[in-house]
Amino acid sequence: MIDLKYVCMELEKAAMETSSFILKESEGFDITRTEKKGANDFVSYVDKGSEKMLVEKLSLLLPEAGFVTEEGTSKKIGLKYSWVIDPLDGTTNFLHGFHPYAISIGLKEYDEVIAGIVYEVSGNESFTAWKGGGAWLKGKRIHVSKAMKLADSLVATGFPYSDFNLLDSYMKCLAYLCNHTHGIRRLGSAAIDLAYVACGRFEAFYEYGLHEWDIAAGMLLVREAGGRVSDFSGNEKGLKGKEFIAANGTVFAEFLEIVSKFMKN
């Protein structure tokens, strides 16, 4: 049996070392050295270099595990375990010298995320969680907020950047939430948004058009901190990020009802 607490300790070490590389490269970064993967979807040598570092370190930690990576630096398939890696969540922020951005790593056993870390590079904050072990920040256990209703909530979101098919519905939902919550925040990193839901800085988060590597570690953080996650229909299993919401346990049902109302029309 894997010692998941130990795994998280090693993940933190790997993320810290990779973070040092990212911060060093951020000094005087030349945005012209950026490639375009798709509409408003960018990648730099920093993303690729960070991912290679993480793949190398995690291959030593759990040799039998495969990889699901954003930049495709490893195609190894794991029969039981897989690392799900976003080496630089918030690439657009990084390219423009804007904070925050993060490293996100999740460990899956078959289809279930059992350990993970969101390491906020720019803020030097390490959020970790493992199945049944709670969610942690700076050696202290974290919990979702105690807000009881959406009207008392601060909501995070990510704006559509390449898939605009649901833009009209998204804007209507955004307008409603602007009028019925404490406000909306858009940080540019879904991994950090979820870490902030887990520690109670945000009450809720929603976005569509994400990928598995954006949410793997973050959704475990939210669950282990006492919150809930699902797609826009309320399904809580097999989530890959195409539709995604997260909230504390008391606000979740109300939040799901609102998001579903607008985003499923």
N, C-alpha and C positions, 0 to 999 in steps of 0.2 A: 504493500500500500504506500502511495506517495505521501510524504509529509508536506501538506499544502502550506503550512506556516513557513516552513523552510524554503519552499518554492518562492513564496512572496518575498522573503528576505533576499534571495538571490536575484529575483526580478528587480528589486530596488537597486541592488548593486549594478546590474546591467544597465538599467535606465539612467542612473546617475553618471556612469561612464559615458554613455551615449549622449547624454545631455551636455556634457562638457564639450564634446565634439561639435554639437549643434550651436552652442553659445559662441565657441571660438569662430566658427564659420559665419556667424551672423555679423561679425565685425567687418564692416566694409563689403558686405555681400553684393555681388554684381547681378542684378536682376536679369540682365541679358543672357545669363548662363542658365536660363530656365527653358524647359521643354513644355509643350502643350499636349496633353493627352486627349483633350476633348474641349467642348465649350466651357470656358472658365474653369478648366480642370488642369492644374499645373503640377509639375514635378521638377525638382532641382537635383543636382548632384548630392546635396545635403540629405534629401529624402533617401536616395539610393544608398549613400554611404552609411547613414544611420541604420537602415534596414539590414545591410550586410553585417554590420557590427553586432546587431541583435541576433541575427540568425546564427552567427558563429558562436556567440556566448550561450545561446539557448540550446544549441546542438550538443554542447558539452554537458549542460544541466540535465537534459532528458533526451539521450541519443535516439530513442525509439520514436520520438514524436515527429509528426509532419508539420507543415507550415501552410497557413493561409495568409498571404502577405499582400499589401496594397501594391507594391512595386514589382512583385513577381521575382524577387531575387532567389527564391528557393521554390522548387516544384515538388519537393519531397512530400509524399503522402503517408500519413500515420494511420495505422490500423485502429488504434484506440485513442491516442492522444494527438492533439494538434495545437500549435501555437497560432494565435490570430493576432497579427501585428499591423499597427499603423505607426510607422516610424516618426512621423511628424504630422500630427493632426492639427490643422490650422496652417497649412502650407501657404495659403494666400496671405495670411497675417505675417508669416515669417518673411515672405518675399518683399513685403512693404515695410519691414521693420516695426510691425505693430504687434502688440501682445494682446492675448495670450496664445500659446501653442503648446502642444503636449506630445508625449510618447504614450501609446496605449498598447498594452499586451494582455491578451487573455489566453488561458489554457483550457482547451476543451477536452472532456472525456466523452468520446463519441459526439453527441450533439449538445452536450451540456457544458456550459462554462463553469469551471470549478475553482479557478484562481485568476487573479488579474491585478493589474496596476494601471493607474493613470498618473503619469508623472508630468506635472506642469513645469515645463522647462523654464519659462520666463519668471515664474513665481517660486520656483524651487520647493514645490509642495508635492508630496508623494502620497497618493491615495491607494490603499491596497485592500484586498478582500479575498477570502477563500471560503468555500462552501462550508457552512455551519460554524464559521469562525468569526463572523462579523466583518464590519468595514472599519478601516483605520486610517488615521492621519496623524503624523508626528507622534506615534506611540500611544495615541489615545483613541478609544473607540468612538466612532461617529454615528449619528442617527439623523434620519430625515426630520424635517421641522414638525412642529406640533400644530401648525395652522389647521383649522377645522373646515374652512370653506374657501372657495376660489376667490371670493371678494377680498380675502386677506392674504392673497398669494402674489409672489413675484414669479413671473413665468419667463422661461428661456425658450428661444426658438432659433432656427437657422433658416435663412432665406433661400428659396430655390435659386440655383446657380446654373443648372444645365437642363433640367427637366421642368418645363413650364406648363405642362398639361393641366396641372391642378392649381395654377397660379390664381385664378379668379376665386376659387373656393378658399385657398389659403389666405388671400387678402381679406375676405369676408370674416374668416375665423379670427384673423389678427385684429381686425377692427372691433369685433365683439370683445375680445380679451383686453384690448386697450381700454375699453369702457367699463369693464367689470372686474378688474384686478388692480393690484398695486402698481402694475406696469409690466413692460416687456423689455427683455434684454437679449441682445444678439452678440455673442462673443466671437463666433467664427470657428468654434471647435466643439463638436458634439460630445467628445470625450470629456472635456472640461465641464460642459453643461451638466452632464450626468453626475460627475463627481461632486458638483455643487448642489445638485438635488440630494445626493447621498448625505452631505454634511449639513443640509438645512439652509444653505444660502439662497437656493431657489426652492419653490414648492413644486414646480412642474416644468416639463419640457415636452415640446413636440416638433417633429420635422418629418419630411418625406424625402425620398431619393438618397438615403444613406446606404452604407455598405456594412457588411458584417464587422470589418475591422474598426469601424467608427464606434460601434456600440458594445462589442463583446465584453470588454473589461468594465465599462461604465454601467451596463445593466446589472452585472453581478454586484457592483458597489451599491447600487440603489436597493436591490433586493436584500442584501445582507445588512443594510442600514435601516430596514423596515419599510421600504417603499415598494411600489409595484410598477411593472412595465408591461406594455402590450402593443399590438398594432392598433389601427384605428377602429377595428371591429371588436376589440377586447380580447383577442387571442393572445395568450401569454407564453406560448411554446414555439420553438423553432424560429425565433425572430432573426431576421437578417438585415433589417434597417430600412426596407423599402417604405414602410409606414411605421412610425415609432412614437410612442408617448411614454413618459415616466412621471410619477408624482408620489408624494407622500401617501400613506395608507388612507388618510381621511379625505383628502381632496381628490383622490384618483377617480372615483366613480363619477363625481360631478364633472371633472375635467374630461374624462372619456366621453361622456354624454355630449358635451359641447363640441369637442373636436370631431367626433363621429357625425354629428348633425351637419356640420359644415363641409367636412372633407369627404364624406361619402355621397354627397349630392352630385 
